[in-house]
Amino acid sequence: MKILIIQQKMIGDVLTSSMLFEALKAQHPNAELHYLINTHTFSVVEHNPFIDTIVFFTKEHESSKLALLKLAKSIRREHYDVVIDVYSKLSSNIISLFSGAKTKISYYKSYTSALYTHNIKRKPTATSTDGLAVEHRLQLLEPLEIHQTNATPKIYLTNQEIANSASILERNGIHLDQPLYMISVLGSGVNKTYPFKYMAKVIDSVIKTTKGQVLFNYIPNQATEARAIYELCKPEHQKNIHFDVFAKDLRGFLAITSHCDALIGNEGGAINMAKALGIKTFAIFSPWIDTETWGAVENSNHVNVHLKTYAPALYAGKADKEMKREALSLYKSFKPSYFIEKLQIFLNQTLADRPKLNI
């Protein structure tokens, strides 16, 4: 059996959908499994042992109808038995149509249902702690008689990547035998970024509670914003922040994060990647993001906070996404005092879980 899974666009989506490969291999160990993804998302599935071949969807495919058609024709020459279109947008509709696969699976949409042999209606509410983002993807396996109810995306690092990142940290004065925390200081946009002065208070609480070392997760073009948050932290805590220690690429970030006791900050791709590495997370959700989709998993290792929990009256009669245009004003209401105690409990647990050194 030869299967193609299509999941274009965002890194978080590509990572989440990658869990389907392990489930497929468990049921069909001899199946040949291919993954069609955007080039820039490759880092989160590199070295995944359950994926046999990566097919890249490039910027050229995105901008040129002719290039997209050529890709679709090349897909047809692969003679896939099954195509699972998780992305379910125009480009993947075309690829699925041209594939010639006997079994074509996607989510139900009235205007594309004729293209697929199986159209899956998404369940409205989560029935497990994994969240709807996971459960909806697992539904796509049901036509193949795979009825899995839970799964966890995983990122696979090599021993060399882990060793190299440890050396980088140590050369920069970071002690791996002491608490180390990665802070996701910025979201993917303004309406997903916790206010700077509030984030500084969160960082101050991390350092005060743990006496730990802190790294900032940001990319070079975000340095000005990240520096602004650093400057808002208490002067006595700034010495614990290794501001200039950050990875040059995504695999580097993943390897560095693997050495951290936890990743704390804005909910988003970094939080999901940390979870896939088995790292503890404390996620601050944007006021308009639905926690049931991306943050249902919550235990001592993974904690989520959302304004709706503390000020439900603001959401009366409204869906979270209706609040998107009010995100900035809602953020002002989402004061750190609401959840600082919860954060401190989480931090103390990370300290308790650190390996004990033999003296």
N, C-alpha and C positions, 0 to 999 in steps of 0.2 A: 504494500500500500504506500502511495506517495501523497503527502498532504502539504498544502500551502496555507499558511496563516498570514493574513494581511492586517498590519496595524501601523498606519502611518502617523506622522506628525510628532506628538509630544513624547519626551523622554519617559515621563511617568506612565503614560499609556502603554508604551512599548515594554517597559519593565513589568507592569501588571499583567499584560497579555502573555508575557513569556512563561508564566506559570503553566499555561496550557500544554506546553511541550512535555513537561514531566508527567502530567496526567496521561497524555497520549502514549508516551513511551511505556508507561506502566501497563497499559492495556494492549498496546501493539508494539512490542519491543523490537520488531524487525521493520517497522515502518520507517520510511525516509521522510524526514520532517524539514521543511523549508520555511523561512520567515522573511516576509517582505516588509522592510522598514525604511525610514528616512536615514540617510547617511550619518547625520549628526547624532543619532541615537544609538549607534553601534556599541558605544562604551559600556552600556548597562547590560548587554547580552553577550559581550565578548567572553569566550571560554565557557559558555554555557554548554554542559556536556549533553544536553538533550536536543540541541539544535544541530542539524546536520549541515545545512547550507543557509547562508544569508543572501537575500536578494535585495539590492539597494534601489530605493526610490530616490532619485536625485533631483536637484533644482531644475535640471533640464527637463525631466519628466513632468515637473510641476508647471513649468512655464510654456512648454511646447506640446501642442496636440499631436504633432508628428512623432515626437520622441515617446509620448505616452502610448501611441498606437504601436510603435516598434516594441516597446516593453511588453505590451499585451500579447503581441504575436510571439515574442520569445517565451512568455509564460505558457502559451498554448503548446509550444514544441516540447515542453517538459512532461506533458501527458499526466497531469495530476489526477488522481482519483477523487480527491476531496479538496475543496477550497473553503476555508473559514474566513469570512470577511468581517473582522471585528471593527474595522474603521467605518465601513458602511457610508461612504461618501461617493461623489461622482467618479473620481479617478479609480477607486477600488471597485465600484459598480462595473466600470468598463473592463477592468482587468478580470473580474469574475466572469463576466459575460463571455469574453474571448477565451477563457481558460479551457473550455471544453470539458471540464470536470463533470463527472456523472452526478456527484453530490456537491451542492453549493449551499452553504449555510451563512445566514446573516441575521441581523435584527429586523423585525417586522417594520416595514414602511409601506403604506398603501401604494405609493408610486414606484416602488422597486421590487415588489413582491414577486412579480413575474420572472425576475432574473434569477431567482434562487429556488432550489428544491425544498428548502426548509427555512421558514421565516419565524424567528423566535421573538415572542413578545416578552419584553423585560418585566420582571416581577416588580411590583410597586414599592414593596418594603423589604428590608433585610430580614432574613430568618436565622442568620448566624452572626457571630461577632466579627466576621471578615469584612463586612460592608458590601454595599451594592456594586461597587466597581469590580470586586472579585466575583460576587455571585452572578452578575449578568454575564460575565465571560464564561463561567463554568456552565451556564445554561446552553452555550453554543456547542458543547460537547454531547448534549443529550441525544441528538439524532444519531450519534455514533455509539449509542448504548453505554456512554460513560456518565454515570450519575454521581459525580463527586460533589460533596457539599461544602468543602472548604479547601483552601490552598494558600500558600504563601509564596510570593515572588522571591527569588533569590539572585544575588549577585555573586559571581565567582571570581575571586582574586587568585593570582598565582603566588606561590611562596616567595618568588623573586620580587614581585610588586610589594608585598608586605614587608620584606626585609629592606628594600630600597627606601620605602617611606619611613621606616623606623630610623634609618640612618640620617635621612633629611631632618627629621624632628630632633634627633640627638645633636646634630651639628648646629642646630639653631637654639641650643640651650634648653630644650624641652626634655624633662625627665619622665620616662615612661613608667617608672615605678611610683609616680605620683598622679593624683587625679587630673584628668585632662578632658575638657569639654569643648565641643564644636558648637558655635552659635550661628544659626541661620539668621543673620541680622537683617536681611532684605528679602522681600517677597518678589514674585515675578512681575509685579506692577504696583503702583501706588495704592490701589484698592485691595492689595493683598499684603501690605507691609504695615506691621505694628508701628505706631508712632515712635519716632526716634527717642524722645525723652522717656517713654514708657519702656522701650527695649533696654535703654541704659539702666533703668531700675532693675529690670530682670537680670541683667548681667551682673550688676552690683550684688544682687541677692545670691547668684550662683557662686561668686567669689567669696562673699562673706560666709556662706554656709559651708563651703567645701575647702576653702583656702587653695582651690585648684588652679590649674593653668587653663587659659582660655584661648581658643583659636576662632577667628572670624571666617565664615564662609561668604566670599564675595568674589567677583571676577574683576579684572583690572579696570574696566570702564565704570565700575561701581565704587571705586576707591574713595571718591570724594564723599559719597553718602555714608560709607562705612566709617570713614574717619570722623564724620560728624557725630556718629553714635559713640565712637571711642571717646571723643572729647567730652561727651555728656556723662560719662562714667566718673565715679569718684576718683580723684587723683591717687589716693592710696590703693585703688584697685587696678589702675591702669598698668602698673608694673606686672600684674599677672596676665595681661593680655599680650599675646605674641601677634601683633597686628600684621606684620610683614611676612608671616609664615602662611603661605597658601599655595595650593597646587596650580600648576600651569595648565593642566588639562583635567578632564573629568575622571579618567582612570586614576590620576594622581590624587584627586580629591577623595575618591572612594578608598584608596589605600591608606591615606592619612586618617580618614574617618574611622577606619577599622581599628585604630589604636585608641579611640576615644571611649570614655566611660558612658557618654550620652551625647546626643545631638538635640539642641534646644532652640526653639525659635519659631519663625513663621512657618506655618503649614505649607507644604508644597513638595517639589521634587526631591529636595535634600532630605526631608523627613522620610519619604517613601524609600529612598535609596538606603538610608541608615537602617530602616527596618529590614530591608532585603539583605543587609550585611549582618543582621543579628545584633545591632546596636540599639540600646535603649533610646527612647525619644520622648520629648515633651513638646507638643505641638500647640501653637497659638493660632487658632483659626480666624480667618477673616470673618467679620460679622455677617457676610452674605453667602458664605460657602456652606453647603449642606454636609454636616458631619456624618450623616448616615451613609453617604456614598464613599467618602474617603477616610473617615476616622472612626469607624464602628469598633475597631479593635482597641480596647482599653483595659489595661491591667497594670500591675506594678512596673512592668517594663515599658509600656507605651501609654502615655497620659495625654489627653486632649482637653483644651479649655476653649470655650465659646461663650460669647456675650449672652447668647440666648439662655444659657443655664442660670446666669446671675441676674438678668433683667428681662424676664420673659414677657413683661408687659409691652416692651418695645416691638415685639413680634406678633402681638395679638392679631389674628385673622390674616396674617401675611406669610407667604413662603419666604424662605431665606433669600432666594435669588431676587425677589421683589425689592430687597433691601440694597441691591447693588449700587444704585445711584446715591444711596445715603451712607455708603461705606465709610467715608472719611469722618462724618459727624458721629457715626456709631462707634468708630474706633476711639474717639475722644471719651466716650462713656465707658470704654472697656479698660478700666484702670487696673494696674497690676495688683492693687490691694485685694481685688476680687479673688485672685488665685495664688498669691505669694505663699500662703501656708501650704497649699497643695504642691507647689513647686518645691518647697523646702522638704516636705515628706518624700517626694520623688528623689531629690538630691541625696538625702540621708540614706535612702535605699541603695543608691548607686555606690555610696561609700561603703555600706555594709556588704555589698556584693563584690567588692574588689578582692582579688586573690590575696591571701595573707602571706607575708614574706616569712620565710624561715630564718630565724636569727640564732 
